[in-house]
Amino acid sequence: QGIVPTKAGKMAMMSVRLMTEKVFNVKEIFLRIDPSKAAIHMKAGFSQSVGHIVDEISDGYMISKDTKWKITESVIKAQVKEWVFEALPSFTEAFMSDLVDNLDDVFDLEDMCVTEMVKNKMLLNAIFLDVGRKELIFIRNSGFYFGFALGFIQLLIWYFYPTGWVLPAFGFVVGYATNFLALKMIFKPVEPYYVDLGCYKLKLQGLFLQRQKQASYSFARKIVGTVMHSEKIWHAMLHGPKAKKFRKLLNKHLDGFTDSIIGNYKPVVNLYLGEDKVDEMKVMVRQLANEDIETTISFMHEYTDDALDLEREIATKMSELSFTDFEQVLHPVFEEDEFKLIIVGAILGALVGLFQLFVIFGV
């Protein structure tokens, strides 16, 4: 298995921590959601489900099948729906404000990203292939260029000293040196260093670090397009490790929502239904609303993505990171297994040397 997939969890965690510690504050980003605008979109979502919720509540608690109330069923349901839509903006604004205030309790960005990338390791592979495409191409091509240059030295040694061990030994050295130099040239030096050549100043800096702006925009586009978008964020709130706290917060506002609809009629409703039935009705409202909340929130995805504007935020802030911090975007992919990559190159070089020795020269 490739290095990226085997370290999917660790790499995803490091990437998210880099973003949340150096690039943006999750709570500040969520403050960009305007509760009044969110209410408009949630109203569109609620309009899809409010009908059957009102039917269930009205049939269960407000309309008796054995009395003349049944005659006015449509009037009662229409009135309840009107009350619901009148109370909806206040409910949504209060809920969204409370959600942002308690965001750390109901949403775990790190868990969302790590879970998604571990579940779909090829996704992380695609992100880093896209971000580090030029560097990976350089590693591939450097084998030819460095190998070709070092091969001349090998040829001279073989010409003057044609001993059997020379080809595999030198192949090992060439393979080792090729991967070692390629990896060092990608990330070192971290800070730019200039060599004065008189009429020209030569800039020496890791190839990846020289592409900071371009790589930042590639990373932002890929990470937001595949993981950090509205649908995944809301799904993580609804089904992630903090989902119970999210539901608890939602239910608190649903109870307030029900109370606001009953409003000044609460004494009459309590008298007509009984306080136990009112509490029972609240439980039913919670249950029905929770069942439909994912559909309701789906109407907010486009607005949420536009409001958070994460792609622009990540790209801009990452492109402004110090070179030391930015290096951590891609270097951890190679860092821990750098020696393995170098040794693999060395072993392949030695095998090529043995091929030359036994097949080409027939020793």
FENPEPE-V532206 format. One record per backbone hydrogen bond with DSSP energy under -1.0 kcal/mol. NH is the residue of the N-H (numbers start at 1). CO is the residue of the C=O. Records with the same first field share a line. If there is no record, write none. Layout:
BEGIN
NH=CO + CO
END
This chain:
BEGIN
6=2
7=3
8=5
11=7
12=8
13=9
14=10
15=11
16=12
17=13
18=14
19=15
20=16
21=17
22=18
23=19
24=19
29=25
30=26
31=27
32=29
33=30
38=34
39=35
40=36
41=37
42=38
43=39
44=40
45=41
46=42
47=43
48=45
49=46
50=46
53=49
54=50
55=51
56=52
57=53
58=54
59=55
60=56
61=57
62=58
63=58
67=64
70=67
71=68
72=69
73=70
76=72
77=73
78=74
79=75
80=76
81=77
82=78
83=79
84=80
85=81
86=82
87=83
88=84
91=87
92=88
93=89
94=90
95=91
96=92
97=93
98=94
99=95
100=96
101=97
102=98
103=100
105=102
106=102
107=103
112=108
113=109
114=110
115=111
116=112
117=113
118=114
119=115
120=116
123=120
125=121
126=122
127=123
128=124
129=125
130=126
131=127
132=128
136=132
137=133
138=134
139=135
140=136
141=137
142=138
145=141
146=142
147=143
148=144
149=145
150=146
151=147
154=150
155=151
156=152
157=153
158=154
159=155
160=156
161=157
163=161
166=163
169=165
170=166
171=167
172=168
173=169
174=170
175=171
176=172
177=173
178=174
179=175
180=176
181=177
182=178
183=179
184=180
185=181
186=182
187=183
188=184
193=204
195=202
197=200
199=197
202=195
204=193
206=189
207=185
208=186
210=206
212=209
215=211
216=212
217=213
218=214
219=215
220=216
221=217
222=218
223=219
224=220
225=221
226=222
227=223
228=223
229=227
233=229
234=230
235=231
236=232
237=233
238=234
239=235
240=236
243=240
246=242
247=243
248=244
249=245
250=246
251=247
252=248
253=249
254=250
255=251
256=252
257=253
258=254
259=255
260=256
261=257
262=258
263=259
265=262
266=263
269=265
270=266
271=267
272=268
273=269
274=270
278=274
279=275
280=276
281=277
282=278
283=279
284=280
285=281
286=282
287=283
288=284
289=285
290=286
291=287
292=288
296=292
297=293
298=294
299=296
300=297
304=300
305=301
306=302
307=303
308=304
309=305
313=309
314=310
315=311
316=312
317=313
318=314
319=315
321=318
326=322
327=323
328=325
329=326
331=327
333=330
334=331
335=331
338=335
341=337
342=338
343=339
344=340
345=341
346=342
347=343
348=344
349=345
350=346
351=347
352=348
353=349
354=350
355=351
356=352
357=353
358=354
359=355
360=355
361=356
363=357
END
